[in-house]
Amino acid sequence: AEEVKENSVEINDILTNLATGDFIKISFTFELSNETAKEEFMLLDFKIKAIINQTLADMTPEEANGSKGLDLISSTLLNKINNVLKEGKVRNVNITSKVIS
């Protein structure tokens, strides 16, 4: 558990529009495979945030709601971010808070 926490990065309070114009405010904890991956992730945080915003901009509130919505957001981000990282991988995407309005 300590190693997981050491190799995790939080991105909090992303606020953006969904495809319908509704707003989503969402926070994440990303678990990375190793320290090198964590460092790379932190250096590329601008790209990571762009990927998050782009992913959410294509979703509707219906797609983002419920446990299926959480799974869809998490799995989509995991795949897209892992395509950017060269020094390791995202092991897990945890959504720590989410509000749609």
C-alpha positions in Angstrom: 0.0 0.0 0.0 2.8 2.4 0.8 4.5 1.8 -2.6 1.1 2.5 -4.4 0.8 5.7 -2.5 4.4 6.7 -3.2 3.8 6.2 -7.0 0.5 8.0 -7.1 -0.3 11.5 -8.4 -3.4 13.5 -7.7 -5.0 15.9 -10.1 -7.8 17.8 -8.4 -10.8 19.9 -9.4 -10.7 19.7 -13.2 -13.7 21.8 -14.3 -14.8 21.5 -17.9 -17.8 21.3 -20.2 -19.3 18.0 -21.3 -20.5 17.6 -24.9 -23.9 18.9 -24.0 -22.6 22.1 -22.3 -23.2 20.8 -18.8 -20.3 21.1 -16.4 -18.3 18.4 -14.7 -15.9 18.9 -11.8 -13.8 15.9 -11.2 -10.7 14.8 -9.3 -8.4 11.8 -9.8 -5.6 9.8 -8.2 -3.4 8.1 -10.8 -1.4 5.0 -9.7 1.8 4.6 -11.7 4.0 1.6 -12.2 7.2 3.0 -10.8 8.9 6.2 -9.6 10.2 7.0 -13.1 6.7 6.8 -14.5 5.5 9.1 -11.8 8.2 11.6 -12.6 7.4 11.5 -16.3 3.7 11.8 -15.5 4.3 14.9 -13.4 6.5 16.5 -16.2 3.8 15.9 -18.7 0.9 17.1 -16.5 -0.1 19.7 -19.1 -0.6 16.8 -21.6 -2.4 14.7 -19.1 -4.8 17.6 -18.3 -5.4 18.1 -22.0 -6.2 14.4 -22.4 -8.7 14.6 -19.5 -10.4 17.7 -20.9 -10.6 16.3 -24.4 -12.0 13.0 -23.1 -14.7 14.7 -21.0 -15.6 17.2 -23.8 -16.8 14.2 -25.9 -19.0 12.8 -23.2 -22.6 13.4 -22.3 -23.9 13.5 -18.6 -25.6 10.2 -19.3 -22.3 8.6 -20.3 -20.4 10.0 -17.3 -23.0 9.1 -14.7 -23.1 6.0 -12.5 -20.6 3.3 -12.0 -20.5 2.6 -15.8 -19.7 6.2 -16.3 -16.8 6.1 -13.8 -15.5 2.9 -15.5 -15.7 4.5 -18.9 -13.9 7.6 -17.8 -11.2 5.6 -16.0 -10.6 3.1 -18.8 -10.5 5.7 -21.5 -8.0 7.9 -19.6 -5.9 4.8 -18.7 -5.5 3.9 -22.4 -5.0 7.4 -23.7 -2.4 8.4 -21.0 -0.5 5.1 -21.4 -0.1 6.0 -25.1 1.8 9.1 -24.0 4.0 7.7 -21.3 7.3 6.1 -22.3 8.9 5.4 -18.9 6.2 3.3 -17.4 2.4 3.0 -17.2 -0.7 4.1 -15.4 -1.8 1.1 -13.4 -5.1 2.5 -12.2 -7.2 5.6 -12.5 -9.2 6.4 -9.3 -11.9 9.0 -9.5 -11.9 10.6 -6.1 -14.8 13.0 -6.6 -17.2 14.0 -9.4 -20.0 16.5 -9.8 -22.1 17.1 -12.9 -24.3 20.2 -13.2 
